[in-house]
Amino acid sequence: MAQHAKARLVEDDLLACAAGEKSALKRIYDAESARMLGVAHRLLKRRALAEEAVQDAFVLIWRHATRFDPQRGAGLTWIYAILRNRSLSILRDEKRTETRDDPIGEFVASDEDDPETVMARLSDAKALHACLETLQADRRGMVLLAFVQGLTHGEIAGKLSMPLGTVKTWIRRSLITLRACLG
């Protein structure tokens, strides 16, 4: 009974948020933020990212409270779906950042670089380019979509209308080929 009453209070507060009542958002925050932080932390594995996800989720809850419809689902379910989606977006963004890590900036000369270092970097870039040219065009395209544009395997599969397993396999095999080519 207590759980049902709590769920009803959250739904009432969401409807109040939709009407512009800021104190309703604070009540939701007071009731759910600790649990939401735990859920986000389990998904993201880093407290700072979890806190960011919870904060973003509350901003989205406030902005989109008018979209909540108690006839379509429970308020708590709606809130945690927003949190989960935001956490997954943050996770995707973090993975893209890890894979990218400024691939172009790596080959741009700075004032501190001596000519030998610059030549070595340019040589590495040329070697990578030559090895990429050895891949079949469609597979090279997948590697570039993943590591230059930062698309996930799922996004690549959707963009190319291909099965996800095929995309994963081709990218993995292409990376093995590139690794062997680069020595």
MOLINHU-V263634 format. One line per field, one symbol per residue. ss: DSSP state (a for helix, b for strand, c for the rest). psi: psi as a letter, one per 40 degrees, with the letter a starting at -180 (. if undefined). Layout:
ss = ???
psi = ???
//
This chain:
ss = caaaaaaaaaaaaaaaaacccaaaaaaaaaaaaaaaaaaaaaaaccaaaaaaaaaaaaaaaaacaaacccccccaaaaaaaaaaaaaaaaaaaaaaaaaaccccaaacccccccaaaaaaaaaaaaaaaaaaaaccaaaaaaaaaaacccccaaaaaaaacccaaaaaaaaaaaaaaaaaaac
psi = ddddddddddddddddddeehddddddddddedddddddddddeehdddddddddddddddddedeehhedeiidddddddddddddddddddddddddcfgddddehiidehidddddddddddddddddddeiiddddddddddedefiidddddddefiidddddddddddddddddde.
//
